[in-house]
Amino acid sequence: MKIQQNILQIRDTYVLKENMRSEPLISQTVSLSEDTVLEFQFDDDTVWISDPASMEELFPEAVASLRSLNTSVFELPSTLSLPSQERGIVKDIALKVFKVFVKKQVIGPIVRELAGKLEEKVLNQERGLLQIRQDFSFINEKPANPGLYLLLIHGTASSTHQSFGDLRHESKEKPVETALWQYIFTTYRENVFAFEHESLTKSPLNNVLDLVRELPQNATLHLLTQSRGGLVGELLAKFFDEKADKKGFTKVEKDYLRKHNQNKDPDRVKEVDLIEEIENIIADKNIRIDKFIRVACPANGTTLASKRLDIWLNVIFNVAGLALAQASNPVYVAFKNLLTAVVESKDDPDVLAGLAPQNPESAINKVINNTESVTLLSSPLYVISGDNQLSFKLKALLGILTNLFFLVKMTLLSIPPPCIRVPAVLMEAPSFFWMKVPM
């Protein structure tokens, strides 16, 4: 099926305005049908995309009232309720704009194809290991010599520029190179590399396979990873243990993957084949990981990836700052097309190989977190995790996720300290750095 550049067409736009400061927002009455896609923009700039069937998740009281009246005409609430425990801190969030879209074409089961289109836009056709210059431009120069390399591995639906761009400058208003950026190039010189890879359509194991094919013999790696990139780093570390007879996955772990993936899609069934192909490639490369800095990694899985894929992508859409991007932005259009298809199909995260390992119940996530593994990781691990200090920004996102997951309070980007688990088995205890990050 040929995919149109934009698969949505606007049907109606409702702007909710205040009459006076002392008066509440005016509600709007709209008519909904099954073939529409809805977009809610709240006063804190949270944007949520759903279908009419998911309205109850956002506004349960209003939908209950709609059912009692037995009508398809819907009175749109002017606010989204936050968790009751939050009411003493922040009031309910006002709904600012409500849009109703119709689909230009039948979308059908094309989630993987749309995810591939998004990756093309995000990565700008760049793939694999690329040398990074100090001005953050890339050179298509592969590492060829033994030596020490710094390797940057980006996160979900992202790129190296998006995940690590803030390392270079103090701020957009102050384009002065940071001391950290200068230190990186003083230390590693021309051996700073980015790994640009598909994070939605390819599994972390597939990413590792692509990576090890390009790594030179006798290389020593320092890894700096962000978000899902940490899962790629964890798998990479399992293959580069200093004890040659215990690299990679054990027979017990492989058998576990075979058993639990036998009824899954072909990509999942091939996980053990990927592992053994990686083992064959690295057999004579003599690569080691000397240092591993893991930032905001869902190594233990995330609750957000355990339910429907549309929920997880809505969160990424907001946290990555794409929700309010211009409609002319090709990444925005590609992401919105993917989200629309996912909203229609209600697929779980397993439909995209790149997201499946972030589900705590997935077989590969359980193997990564196997604390009885005999694979000993000798490289020092530095974990930078944290909690978001929710400011007024994205408060509506908290309210929506609370309704979806029935939680009193949820952190979007972190795992609380008592729940942190260290994948595999480390010869030395990791160093943890806990940060509170305003959102």
Sequence and secondary structure as in RCSB ss.txt:
>XXXX:A:sequence
MKIQQNILQIRDTYVLKENMRSEPLISQTVSLSEDTVLEFQFDDDTVWISDPASMEELFPEAVASLRSLNTSVFE
LPSTLSLPSQERGIVKDIALKVFKVFVKKQVIGPIVRELAGKLEEKVLNQERGLLQIRQDFSFINEKPANPGLYL
LLIHGTASSTHQSFGDLRHESKEKPVETALWQYIFTTYRENVFAFEHESLTKSPLNNVLDLVRELPQNATLHLLT
QSRGGLVGELLAKFFDEKADKKGFTKVEKDYLRKHNQNKDPDRVKEVDLIEEIENIIADKNIRIDKFIRVACPAN
GTTLASKRLDIWLNVIFNVAGLALAQASNPVYVAFKNLLTAVVESKDDPDVLAGLAPQNPESAINKVINNTESVT
LLSSPLYVISGDNQLSFKLKALLGILTNLFFLVKMTLLSIPPPCIRVPAVLMEAPSFFWMKVPM
>XXXX:A:secstr
    S  EEEEEEEE  BSSTTS B  EEEE  TTEEEEEEETTS EEEE GGGHHHH HHHHHHHHHHT SEEE
E SEE   GGGTTTS  EEEEEEEEEEESS   S HHHHHHHHHHHHHTT  EEEEE TTS EE     SSEEEE
EEE  TT  HHHHHGGGTBS SSS  B HHHHHHHHHHTT EEEEE  SSSS HHHHHHHHHHH  TTEEEEEEE
ETTHHHHHHHHHHHT S GGG S  HHHHHHHHHHHTTS HHHHTHHHHHHHHHHHHTTT  EEEEEEEES  TT
  GGGSS HHHHHHHHHHHTT TTS TT HHHHHHHHHHHHHHHHT  GGGSTTTGGGSTTSHHHHHHT TT S 
EE S EEEEEEEEE  STTHHHHHHHHHHHT S   SS   GGG   SSEESS  EEEEEEEE 
